[in-house]
Structure formats: C-alpha cells, structure tokens
C-alpha cells in the first residue's frame, strides 16, 4: 500500500512518514501543493493524507484533483479547524475522512486502515488479463502468472498508464524508493523479465519499446481495419 502525506510542518511530516513506514506502508511526503501535484501525476496512491492549509494551495482543491484522477484513492483531510461546518465542507468536497489536529497517532492509524479496507478495487482488468497490485498477482485466461517484485511493479505502472509512453526516468521515479541510487538499466532488466516470464510463455506482447523515448503497454494488440 502506498500513501502520500501532504503536510507543510516538516517535523510532523517526517514523524508520520517514519511511523507509517515502520508498519510497512510505502510513504512519500510533500510539503506543498505543487510537490503533491507532481507525486500524484507520476504515482498511484491508495491513500492521501493532506493538511487543509498548504503554503501554495489547500487540501480541498487537492482532494478534487485526486478524485478526478482516481476515484479509488482515499483522501483524509487533517486540519486544526474544529468547527462542524469545515468538516462537512471537506466531506462534501470529496474527502473520505476528516481528522482534527492535534490527533493521536494510534487513532490516525486506525482511521487510515479503515479507509484502506473500504477503498475501491485496485485490480486492473484488460480483456482476459487481470493484474492485482494488492496481492501481487497476475492471471491470464484464468491461469496465474509467476511475476513478482520490480518487474511486477513496472508492468502494473505501464498498465495503469496504457496508451502513454513512459520514460525510464519516470518509471524509476514512480517505482524505486531512491531512484537516484540505481541505474536506468534496471528498467531493461525488469522489462526483459516480463517478456521472458510472461509474454513468451503466453505468446503475447504487453510492453512495446519506443526508441529513445521509453515504453508503452500494448496489450491487447490493436486490430487494423480493412480499408
């Protein structure tokens, strides 16, 4: 499960990140609206925890942006506003929960787990191919495919952005926790494993290499119409 924390108070931001990572969540942090917008564009999140007031925007506008992009991403607003009207406004805007500051971490964690438990489906279904990121499971025509780790994450990211060309840099930034510490050839290794462990045995093609630009998810193949 991947969570984005948007909080301009850096100490609180880091504390929340460390607490959630200790439990096993993948966590990114942003301290302003612009950085949050960047992360939302390149990554898919199960939940976004955002403060209402940000230096360059507000959490309600961010909520609208998130929900327009992915309705299954849960959004939890945290705010020092303790009036009923603010809570109602946040929920009407599209937030899935509203937590008042200051809050107890254990209660926050329980609320996050609740939201993740009742979130929308994460399964990507494309004709007879199904990719389940939560269970790291792929099935094709009812047959389970053995593909795990980074190759699975690369395939999932490309499938979520099908019909788009995704560069190596974008894949590194979206999937690796510290992309600056790895070389771009790890993408080539992951793509090769997808082709060897999945495409070749099934006699299909899922990833297309676009010379000098990146990769594109290409399943199912487009049918050319007769003129």
Helices and strands as residue ranges (DSSP letters): E 2-6, H 10-23, E 26-30, H 33-42, E 47-51, E 53-54, E 57-58, H 59-69, E 74-79, H 84-93, E 97-100, H 105-117, E 123-126, E 129-132, E 137-140, E 143-145, H 149-160, H 168-175, G 179-181, H 185-194, I 195-199, H 200-202, E 207-210, E 214-217
